[in-house]
Amino acid sequence: MAWRREAIEEDDSLGFEENTSTPPEPVYLWRGDNATLPWAAFHRAARRQRDWVRDRVFA
């Protein structure tokens, strides 16, 4: 998923703790500016579409 690699990165600086048998949950960080990422633009458009449908169907 190229868009995902472009938008976020996994922070692996939180090391595996020796006293637990399960690794920690991954931490994700945004790369760059959210306003310019195609991934973020898609989600903004999807939210506008969802709001438009909700306003007309459930009004």
PQR file of N, CA, C, O and H, with PARSE charges and radii, in Angstrom:
ATOM      1  N   MET A   1       0.843  -1.178   0.000 -0.4000 1.5000
ATOM      2  CA  MET A   1       0.000   0.000   0.000 -0.0000 2.0000
ATOM      3  C   MET A   1       0.889   1.242   0.000  0.5500 1.7000
ATOM      4  O   MET A   1       1.344   1.690   1.053 -0.5500 1.4000
ATOM      5  N   ALA A   2       1.125   1.777  -1.156 -0.4000 1.5000
ATOM      6  CA  ALA A   2       2.025   2.921  -1.296 -0.0000 2.0000
ATOM      7  C   ALA A   2       1.492   4.142  -0.561  0.5500 1.7000
ATOM      8  O   ALA A   2       2.269   4.882   0.043 -0.5500 1.4000
ATOM      9  H   ALA A   2       0.756   1.414  -2.011  0.4000 1.0000
ATOM     10  N   TRP A   3       0.178   4.369  -0.601 -0.4000 1.5000
ATOM     11  CA  TRP A   3      -0.375   5.550   0.055 -0.0000 2.0000
ATOM     12  C   TRP A   3      -0.129   5.492   1.556  0.5500 1.7000
ATOM     13  O   TRP A   3       0.112   6.518   2.193 -0.5500 1.4000
ATOM     14  H   TRP A   3      -0.453   3.768  -1.092  0.4000 1.0000
ATOM     15  N   ARG A   4      -0.191   4.288   2.116 -0.4000 1.5000
ATOM     16  CA  ARG A   4       0.013   4.145   3.564 -0.0000 2.0000
ATOM     17  C   ARG A   4       1.469   4.450   3.920  0.5500 1.7000
ATOM     18  O   ARG A   4       1.740   5.149   4.895 -0.5500 1.4000
ATOM     19  H   ARG A   4      -0.387   3.456   1.599  0.4000 1.0000
ATOM     20  N   ARG A   5       2.397   3.926   3.131 -0.4000 1.5000
ATOM     21  CA  ARG A   5       3.820   4.213   3.379 -0.0000 2.0000
ATOM     22  C   ARG A   5       4.115   5.697   3.218  0.5500 1.7000
ATOM     23  O   ARG A   5       4.972   6.245   3.911 -0.5500 1.4000
ATOM     24  H   ARG A   5       2.176   3.357   2.339  0.4000 1.0000
ATOM     25  N   GLU A   6       3.401   6.347   2.300 -0.4000 1.5000
ATOM     26  CA  GLU A   6       3.607   7.776   2.092 -0.0000 2.0000
ATOM     27  C   GLU A   6       3.043   8.595   3.254  0.5500 1.7000
ATOM     28  O   GLU A   6       3.599   9.634   3.611 -0.5500 1.4000
ATOM     29  H   GLU A   6       2.705   5.902   1.737  0.4000 1.0000
ATOM     30  N   ALA A   7       1.951   8.132   3.837 -0.4000 1.5000
ATOM     31  CA  ALA A   7       1.252   8.917   4.854 -0.0000 2.0000
ATOM     32  C   ALA A   7       1.783   8.699   6.270  0.5500 1.7000
ATOM     33  O   ALA A   7       1.912   9.653   7.037 -0.5500 1.4000
ATOM     34  H   ALA A   7       1.500   7.288   3.547  0.4000 1.0000
ATOM     35  N   ILE A   8       2.088   7.455   6.617 -0.4000 1.5000
ATOM     36  CA  ILE A   8       2.486   7.168   7.997 -0.0000 2.0000
ATOM     37  C   ILE A   8       3.701   6.251   8.015  0.5500 1.7000
ATOM     38  O   ILE A   8       4.009   5.566   7.040 -0.5500 1.4000
ATOM     39  H   ILE A   8       1.983   6.680   5.994  0.4000 1.0000
ATOM     40  N   GLU A   9       4.369   6.263   9.139 -0.4000 1.5000
ATOM     41  CA  GLU A   9       5.483   5.349   9.348 -0.0000 2.0000
ATOM     42  C   GLU A   9       5.362   4.757  10.742  0.5500 1.7000
ATOM     43  O   GLU A   9       4.832   5.386  11.659 -0.5500 1.4000
ATOM     44  H   GLU A   9       4.119   6.819   9.932  0.4000 1.0000
ATOM     45  N   GLU A  10       5.853   3.559  10.882 -0.4000 1.5000
ATOM     46  CA  GLU A  10       5.809   2.898  12.178 -0.0000 2.0000
ATOM     47  C   GLU A  10       7.036   3.298  12.978  0.5500 1.7000
ATOM     48  O   GLU A  10       8.160   3.257  12.479 -0.5500 1.4000
ATOM     49  H   GLU A  10       6.283   3.048  10.137  0.4000 1.0000
ATOM     50  N   ASP A  11       6.804   3.686  14.224 -0.4000 1.5000
ATOM     51  CA  ASP A  11       7.897   4.069  15.110 -0.0000 2.0000
ATOM     52  C   ASP A  11       8.301   2.840  15.918  0.5500 1.7000
ATOM     53  O   ASP A  11       7.557   2.388  16.789 -0.5500 1.4000
ATOM     54  H   ASP A  11       5.890   3.719  14.629  0.4000 1.0000
ATOM     55  N   ASP A  12       9.466   2.313  15.628 -0.4000 1.5000
ATOM     56  CA  ASP A  12       9.922   1.130  16.347 -0.0000 2.0000
ATOM     57  C   ASP A  12      10.926   1.462  17.445  0.5500 1.7000
ATOM     58  O   ASP A  12      11.677   0.594  17.890 -0.5500 1.4000
ATOM     59  H   ASP A  12      10.070   2.681  14.921  0.4000 1.0000
ATOM     60  N   SER A  13      10.938   2.704  17.874 -0.4000 1.5000
ATOM     61  CA  SER A  13      11.876   3.098  18.924 -0.0000 2.0000
ATOM     62  C   SER A  13      11.458   2.548  20.288  0.5500 1.7000
ATOM     63  O   SER A  13      12.266   2.509  21.216 -0.5500 1.4000
ATOM     64  H   SER A  13      10.329   3.410  17.512  0.4000 1.0000
ATOM     65  N   LEU A  14      10.200   2.125  20.410 -0.4000 1.5000
ATOM     66  CA  LEU A  14       9.768   1.505  21.657 -0.0000 2.0000
ATOM     67  C   LEU A  14      10.181   0.041  21.595  0.5500 1.7000
ATOM     68  O   LEU A  14       9.514  -0.775  20.959 -0.5500 1.4000
ATOM     69  H   LEU A  14       9.543   2.157  19.657  0.4000 1.0000
ATOM     70  N   GLY A  15      11.258  -0.277  22.243 -0.4000 1.5000
ATOM     71  CA  GLY A  15      11.835  -1.617  22.146 -0.0000 2.0000
ATOM     72  C   GLY A  15      10.976  -2.681  22.797  0.5500 1.7000
ATOM     73  O   GLY A  15      10.087  -2.383  23.595 -0.5500 1.4000
ATOM     74  H   GLY A  15      11.800   0.386  22.759  0.4000 1.0000
ATOM     75  N   PHE A  16      11.250  -3.906  22.452 -0.4000 1.5000
ATOM     76  CA  PHE A  16      10.586  -5.068  23.037 -0.0000 2.0000
ATOM     77  C   PHE A  16      11.061  -5.229  24.476  0.5500 1.7000
ATOM     78  O   PHE A  16      12.261  -5.249  24.748 -0.5500 1.4000
ATOM     79  H   PHE A  16      11.972  -4.149  21.804  0.4000 1.0000
ATOM     80  N   GLU A  17      10.111  -5.343  25.383 -0.4000 1.5000
ATOM     81  CA  GLU A  17      10.469  -5.498  26.794 -0.0000 2.0000
ATOM     82  C   GLU A  17      10.802  -6.955  27.079  0.5500 1.7000
ATOM     83  O   GLU A  17      10.063  -7.856  26.683 -0.5500 1.4000
ATOM     84  H   GLU A  17       9.136  -5.327  25.162  0.4000 1.0000
ATOM     85  N   GLU A  18      11.870  -7.173  27.739 -0.4000 1.5000
ATOM     86  CA  GLU A  18      12.343  -8.544  27.989 -0.0000 2.0000
ATOM     87  C   GLU A  18      11.444  -9.327  28.923  0.5500 1.7000
ATOM     88  O   GLU A  18      11.411 -10.556  28.848 -0.5500 1.4000
ATOM     89  H   GLU A  18      12.471  -6.441  28.061  0.4000 1.0000
ATOM     90  N   ASN A  19      10.710  -8.654  29.803 -0.4000 1.5000
ATOM     91  CA  ASN A  19       9.906  -9.372  30.790 -0.0000 2.0000
ATOM     92  C   ASN A  19       8.492  -9.695  30.296  0.5500 1.7000
ATOM     93  O   ASN A  19       7.674 -10.183  31.077 -0.5500 1.4000
ATOM     94  H   ASN A  19      10.737  -7.656  29.864  0.4000 1.0000
ATOM     95  N   THR A  20       8.187  -9.440  29.036 -0.4000 1.5000
ATOM     96  CA  THR A  20       6.880  -9.789  28.495 -0.0000 2.0000
ATOM     97  C   THR A  20       7.057 -10.726  27.313  0.5500 1.7000
ATOM     98  O   THR A  20       8.090 -10.719  26.644 -0.5500 1.4000
ATOM     99  H   THR A  20       8.851  -9.043  28.402  0.4000 1.0000
ATOM    100  N   SER A  21       6.036 -11.531  27.067 -0.4000 1.5000
ATOM    101  CA  SER A  21       6.117 -12.472  25.952 -0.0000 2.0000
ATOM    102  C   SER A  21       5.482 -11.912  24.682  0.5500 1.7000
ATOM    103  O   SER A  21       5.565 -12.541  23.627 -0.5500 1.4000
ATOM    104  H   SER A  21       5.196 -11.537  27.610  0.4000 1.0000
ATOM    105  N   THR A  22       4.852 -10.749  24.764 -0.4000 1.5000
ATOM    106  CA  THR A  22       4.222 -10.163  23.580 -0.0000 2.0000
ATOM    107  C   THR A  22       4.883  -8.829  23.251  0.5500 1.7000
ATOM    108  O   THR A  22       5.229  -8.065  24.152 -0.5500 1.4000
ATOM    109  H   THR A  22       4.784 -10.239  25.622  0.4000 1.0000
ATOM    110  N   PRO A  23       5.055  -8.555  21.977 -0.5600 1.5000
ATOM    111  CA  PRO A  23       5.651  -7.267  21.599  0.2800 2.0000
ATOM    112  C   PRO A  23       4.676  -6.118  21.860  0.5500 1.7000
ATOM    113  O   PRO A  23       3.465  -6.337  21.909 -0.5500 1.4000
ATOM    114  N   PRO A  24       5.184  -4.906  22.025 -0.5600 1.5000
ATOM    115  CA  PRO A  24       4.293  -3.761  22.258  0.2800 2.0000
ATOM    116  C   PRO A  24       3.494  -3.442  20.996  0.5500 1.7000
ATOM    117  O   PRO A  24       3.897  -3.795  19.888 -0.5500 1.4000
ATOM    118  N   GLU A  25       2.371  -2.778  21.177 -0.4000 1.5000
ATOM    119  CA  GLU A  25       1.565  -2.325  20.043 -0.0000 2.0000
ATOM    120  C   GLU A  25       2.382  -1.324  19.235  0.5500 1.7000
ATOM    121  O   GLU A  25       3.102  -0.510  19.812 -0.5500 1.4000
ATOM    122  H   GLU A  25       2.043  -2.491  22.077  0.4000 1.0000
ATOM    123  N   PRO A  26       2.283  -1.372  17.915 -0.5600 1.5000
ATOM    124  CA  PRO A  26       3.049  -0.408  17.112  0.2800 2.0000
ATOM    125  C   PRO A  26       2.530   1.015  17.291  0.5500 1.7000
ATOM    126  O   PRO A  26       1.347   1.236  17.548 -0.5500 1.4000
ATOM    127  N   VAL A  27       3.427   1.957  17.153 -0.4000 1.5000
ATOM    128  CA  VAL A  27       3.082   3.374  17.228 -0.0000 2.0000
ATOM    129  C   VAL A  27       3.305   3.958  15.842  0.5500 1.7000
ATOM    130  O   VAL A  27       4.361   3.754  15.244 -0.5500 1.4000
ATOM    131  H   VAL A  27       4.388   1.778  16.944  0.4000 1.0000
ATOM    132  N   TYR A  28       2.310   4.687  15.325 -0.4000 1.5000
ATOM    133  CA  TYR A  28       2.403   5.238  13.982 -0.0000 2.0000
ATOM    134  C   TYR A  28       2.536   6.751  14.036  0.5500 1.7000
ATOM    135  O   TYR A  28       1.891   7.415  14.848 -0.5500 1.4000
ATOM    136  H   TYR A  28       1.451   4.853  15.811  0.4000 1.0000
ATOM    137  N   LEU A  29       3.370   7.282  13.174 -0.4000 1.5000
ATOM    138  CA  LEU A  29       3.610   8.722  13.108 -0.0000 2.0000
ATOM    139  C   LEU A  29       3.277   9.219  11.707  0.5500 1.7000
ATOM    140  O   LEU A  29       3.520   8.526  10.719 -0.5500 1.4000
ATOM    141  H   LEU A  29       3.894   6.742  12.514  0.4000 1.0000
ATOM    142  N   TRP A  30       2.716  10.431  11.628 -0.4000 1.5000
ATOM    143  CA  TRP A  30       2.441  11.045  10.335 -0.0000 2.0000
ATOM    144  C   TRP A  30       3.731  11.510   9.699  0.5500 1.7000
ATOM    145  O   TRP A  30       4.630  12.010  10.375 -0.5500 1.4000
ATOM    146  H   TRP A  30       2.519  10.994  12.431  0.4000 1.0000
ATOM    147  N   ARG A  31       3.811  11.343   8.408 -0.4000 1.5000
ATOM    148  CA  ARG A  31       4.934  11.887   7.638 -0.0000 2.0000
ATOM    149  C   ARG A  31       4.459  13.165   6.975  0.5500 1.7000
ATOM    150  O   ARG A  31       3.400  13.182   6.349 -0.5500 1.4000
ATOM    151  H   ARG A  31       3.080  10.937   7.859  0.4000 1.0000
ATOM    152  N   GLY A  32       5.207  14.201   7.101 -0.4000 1.5000
ATOM    153  CA  GLY A  32       4.896  15.439   6.388 -0.0000 2.0000
ATOM    154  C   GLY A  32       3.653  16.142   6.887  0.5500 1.7000
ATOM    155  O   GLY A  32       3.235  15.978   8.033 -0.5500 1.4000
ATOM    156  H   GLY A  32       6.067  14.187   7.610  0.4000 1.0000
ATOM    157  N   ASP A  33       3.078  16.925   6.002 -0.4000 1.5000
ATOM    158  CA  ASP A  33       1.934  17.767   6.318 -0.0000 2.0000
ATOM    159  C   ASP A  33       0.641  17.070   5.911  0.5500 1.7000
ATOM    160  O   ASP A  33       0.461  16.733   4.740 -0.5500 1.4000
ATOM    161  H   ASP A  33       3.417  17.058   5.071  0.4000 1.0000
ATOM    162  N   ASN A  34      -0.261  16.850   6.865 -0.4000 1.5000
ATOM    163  CA  ASN A  34      -1.536  16.185   6.573 -0.0000 2.0000
ATOM    164  C   ASN A  34      -2.316  16.866   5.466  0.5500 1.7000
ATOM    165  O   ASN A  34      -2.991  16.193   4.687 -0.5500 1.4000
ATOM    166  H   ASN A  34      -0.116  17.124   7.816  0.4000 1.0000
ATOM    167  N   ALA A  35      -2.242  18.167   5.379 -0.4000 1.5000
ATOM    168  CA  ALA A  35      -3.041  18.910   4.417 -0.0000 2.0000
ATOM    169  C   ALA A  35      -2.655  18.591   2.979  0.5500 1.7000
ATOM    170  O   ALA A  35      -3.471  18.777   2.077 -0.5500 1.4000
ATOM    171  H   ALA A  35      -1.693  18.714   6.011  0.4000 1.0000
ATOM    172  N   THR A  36      -1.446  18.121   2.740 -0.4000 1.5000
ATOM    173  CA  THR A  36      -0.996  17.896   1.371 -0.0000 2.0000
ATOM    174  C   THR A  36      -0.965  16.423   0.972  0.5500 1.7000
ATOM    175  O   THR A  36      -0.699  16.117  -0.190 -0.5500 1.4000
ATOM    176  H   THR A  36      -0.782  17.970   3.473  0.4000 1.0000
ATOM    177  N   LEU A  37      -1.223  15.515   1.884 -0.4000 1.5000
ATOM    178  CA  LEU A  37      -1.163  14.093   1.562 -0.0000 2.0000
ATOM    179  C   LEU A  37      -2.417  13.646   0.806  0.5500 1.7000
ATOM    180  O   LEU A  37      -3.525  13.994   1.213 -0.5500 1.4000
ATOM    181  H   LEU A  37      -1.439  15.764   2.828  0.4000 1.0000
ATOM    182  N   PRO A  38      -2.272  12.883  -0.283 -0.5600 1.5000
ATOM    183  CA  PRO A  38      -3.444  12.371  -1.008  0.2800 2.0000
ATOM    184  C   PRO A  38      -4.345  11.526  -0.113  0.5500 1.7000
ATOM    185  O   PRO A  38      -5.567  11.559  -0.262 -0.5500 1.4000
ATOM    186  N   TRP A  39      -3.759  10.772   0.812 -0.4000 1.5000
ATOM    187  CA  TRP A  39      -4.532   9.948   1.726 -0.0000 2.0000
ATOM    188  C   TRP A  39      -5.476  10.801   2.562  0.5500 1.7000
ATOM    189  O   TRP A  39      -6.643  10.454   2.743 -0.5500 1.4000
ATOM    190  H   TRP A  39      -2.767  10.746   0.933  0.4000 1.0000
ATOM    191  N   ALA A  40      -4.967  11.915   3.069 -0.4000 1.5000
ATOM    192  CA  ALA A  40      -5.786  12.803   3.889 -0.0000 2.0000
ATOM    193  C   ALA A  40      -6.868  13.473   3.041  0.5500 1.7000
ATOM    194  O   ALA A  40      -7.993  13.653   3.508 -0.5500 1.4000
ATOM    195  H   ALA A  40      -4.019  12.197   2.923  0.4000 1.0000
ATOM    196  N   ALA A  41      -6.541  13.843   1.807 -0.4000 1.5000
ATOM    197  CA  ALA A  41      -7.534  14.455   0.917 -0.0000 2.0000
ATOM    198  C   ALA A  41      -8.661  13.471   0.633  0.5500 1.7000
ATOM    199  O   ALA A  41      -9.826  13.868   0.601 -0.5500 1.4000
ATOM    200  H   ALA A  41      -5.627  13.697   1.428  0.4000 1.0000
ATOM    201  N   PHE A  42      -8.344  12.210   0.429 -0.4000 1.5000
ATOM    202  CA  PHE A  42      -9.376  11.196   0.207 -0.0000 2.0000
ATOM    203  C   PHE A  42     -10.315  11.114   1.401  0.5500 1.7000
ATOM    204  O   PHE A  42     -11.533  11.070   1.230 -0.5500 1.4000
ATOM    205  H   PHE A  42      -7.398  11.887   0.456  0.4000 1.0000
ATOM    206  N   HIS A  43      -9.765  11.092   2.602 -0.4000 1.5000
ATOM    207  CA  HIS A  43     -10.600  10.971   3.796 -0.0000 2.0000
ATOM    208  C   HIS A  43     -11.459  12.217   4.021  0.5500 1.7000
ATOM    209  O   HIS A  43     -12.591  12.111   4.491 -0.5500 1.4000
ATOM    210  H   HIS A  43      -8.775  11.127   2.741  0.4000 1.0000
ATOM    211  N   ARG A  44     -10.931  13.385   3.691 -0.4000 1.5000
ATOM    212  CA  ARG A  44     -11.752  14.593   3.794 -0.0000 2.0000
ATOM    213  C   ARG A  44     -12.924  14.518   2.823  0.5500 1.7000
ATOM    214  O   ARG A  44     -14.050  14.855   3.188 -0.5500 1.4000
ATOM    215  H   ARG A  44     -10.011  13.471   3.309  0.4000 1.0000
ATOM    216  N   ALA A  45     -12.676  14.081   1.595 -0.4000 1.5000
ATOM    217  CA  ALA A  45     -13.742  13.953   0.598 -0.0000 2.0000
ATOM    218  C   ALA A  45     -14.750  12.895   1.016  0.5500 1.7000
ATOM    219  O   ALA A  45     -15.954  13.084   0.836 -0.5500 1.4000
ATOM    220  H   ALA A  45     -11.761  13.807   1.298  0.4000 1.0000
ATOM    221  N   ALA A  46     -14.280  11.791   1.569 -0.4000 1.5000
ATOM    222  CA  ALA A  46     -15.188  10.735   2.033 -0.0000 2.0000
ATOM    223  C   ALA A  46     -16.069  11.249   3.168  0.5500 1.7000
ATOM    224  O   ALA A  46     -17.255  10.925   3.225 -0.5500 1.4000
ATOM    225  H   ALA A  46     -13.303  11.637   1.715  0.4000 1.0000
ATOM    226  N   ARG A  47     -15.509  12.036   4.057 -0.4000 1.5000
ATOM    227  CA  ARG A  47     -16.304  12.593   5.154 -0.0000 2.0000
ATOM    228  C   ARG A  47     -17.364  13.561   4.626  0.5500 1.7000
ATOM    229  O   ARG A  47     -18.500  13.552   5.099 -0.5500 1.4000
ATOM    230  H   ARG A  47     -14.545  12.299   4.011  0.4000 1.0000
ATOM    231  N   ARG A  48     -16.998  14.397   3.646 -0.4000 1.5000
ATOM    232  CA  ARG A  48     -17.991  15.299   3.053 -0.0000 2.0000
ATOM    233  C   ARG A  48     -19.118  14.511   2.399  0.5500 1.7000
ATOM    234  O   ARG A  48     -20.287  14.876   2.528 -0.5500 1.4000
ATOM    235  H   ARG A  48     -16.075  14.405   3.262  0.4000 1.0000
ATOM    236  N   GLN A  49     -18.775  13.430   1.697 -0.4000 1.5000
ATOM    237  CA  GLN A  49     -19.789  12.598   1.057 -0.0000 2.0000
ATOM    238  C   GLN A  49     -20.687  11.943   2.096  0.5500 1.7000
ATOM    239  O   GLN A  49     -21.907  11.917   1.935 -0.5500 1.4000
ATOM    240  H   GLN A  49     -17.826  13.134   1.593  0.4000 1.0000
ATOM    241  N   ARG A  50     -20.097  11.416   3.153 -0.4000 1.5000
ATOM    242  CA  ARG A  50     -20.877  10.796   4.221 -0.0000 2.0000
ATOM    243  C   ARG A  50     -21.832  11.804   4.846  0.5500 1.7000
ATOM    244  O   ARG A  50     -22.998  11.485   5.078 -0.5500 1.4000
ATOM    245  H   ARG A  50     -19.106  11.437   3.284  0.4000 1.0000
ATOM    246  N   ASP A  51     -21.358  13.013   5.121 -0.4000 1.5000
ATOM    247  CA  ASP A  51     -22.206  14.043   5.710 -0.0000 2.0000
ATOM    248  C   ASP A  51     -23.334  14.432   4.768  0.5500 1.7000
ATOM    249  O   ASP A  51     -24.461  14.654   5.211 -0.5500 1.4000
ATOM    250  H   ASP A  51     -20.410  13.272   4.933  0.4000 1.0000
ATOM    251  N   TRP A  52     -23.043  14.518   3.470 -0.4000 1.5000
ATOM    252  CA  TRP A  52     -24.061  14.872   2.479 -0.0000 2.0000
ATOM    253  C   TRP A  52     -25.163  13.819   2.463  0.5500 1.7000
ATOM    254  O   TRP A  52     -26.347  14.156   2.467 -0.5500 1.4000
ATOM    255  H   TRP A  52     -22.128  14.337   3.111  0.4000 1.0000
ATOM    256  N   VAL A  53     -24.775  12.543   2.444 -0.4000 1.5000
ATOM    257  CA  VAL A  53     -25.765  11.457   2.433 -0.0000 2.0000
ATOM    258  C   VAL A  53     -26.550  11.452   3.739  0.5500 1.7000
ATOM    259  O   VAL A  53     -27.775  11.334   3.722 -0.5500 1.4000
ATOM    260  H   VAL A  53     -23.813  12.269   2.441  0.4000 1.0000
ATOM    261  N   ARG A  54     -25.870  11.576   4.855 -0.4000 1.5000
ATOM    262  CA  ARG A  54     -26.542  11.559   6.149 -0.0000 2.0000
ATOM    263  C   ARG A  54     -27.572  12.685   6.254  0.5500 1.7000
ATOM    264  O   ARG A  54     -28.674  12.476   6.761 -0.5500 1.4000
ATOM    265  H   ARG A  54     -24.875  11.672   4.869  0.4000 1.0000
ATOM    266  N   ASP A  55     -27.212  13.872   5.774 -0.4000 1.5000
ATOM    267  CA  ASP A  55     -28.129  15.009   5.850 -0.0000 2.0000
ATOM    268  C   ASP A  55     -29.375  14.814   5.002  0.5500 1.7000
ATOM    269  O   ASP A  55     -30.439  15.328   5.346 -0.5500 1.4000
ATOM    270  H   ASP A  55     -26.317  14.041   5.362  0.4000 1.0000
ATOM    271  N   ARG A  56     -29.263  14.075   3.893 -0.4000 1.5000
ATOM    272  CA  ARG A  56     -30.400  13.886   3.017 -0.0000 2.0000
ATOM    273  C   ARG A  56     -31.223  12.666   3.375  0.5500 1.7000
ATOM    274  O   ARG A  56     -32.439  12.683   3.184 -0.5500 1.4000
ATOM    275  H   ARG A  56     -28.398  13.658   3.614  0.4000 1.0000
ATOM    276  N   VAL A  57     -30.626  11.631   3.874 -0.4000 1.5000
ATOM    277  CA  VAL A  57     -31.337  10.402   4.203 -0.0000 2.0000
ATOM    278  C   VAL A  57     -31.984  10.486   5.585  0.5500 1.7000
ATOM    279  O   VAL A  57     -33.115  10.038   5.775 -0.5500 1.4000
ATOM    280  H   VAL A  57     -29.638  11.617   4.029  0.4000 1.0000
ATOM    281  N   PHE A  58     -31.274  11.052   6.532 -0.4000 1.5000
ATOM    282  CA  PHE A  58     -31.774  11.062   7.905 -0.0000 2.0000
ATOM    283  C   PHE A  58     -32.321  12.425   8.337  0.5500 1.7000
ATOM    284  O   PHE A  58     -32.509  12.670   9.528 -0.5500 1.4000
ATOM    285  H   PHE A  58     -30.355  11.416   6.379  0.4000 1.0000
ATOM    286  N   ALA A  59     -32.571  13.290   7.391 -0.4000 1.5000
ATOM    287  CA  ALA A  59     -33.069  14.626   7.727 -0.0000 2.0000
ATOM    288  C   ALA A  59     -34.541  14.599   8.085  0.5500 1.7000
ATOM    289  O   ALA A  59     -35.120  15.641   8.394 -0.5500 1.4000
ATOM    290  H   ALA A  59     -32.418  13.091   6.423  0.4000 1.0000
TER
END
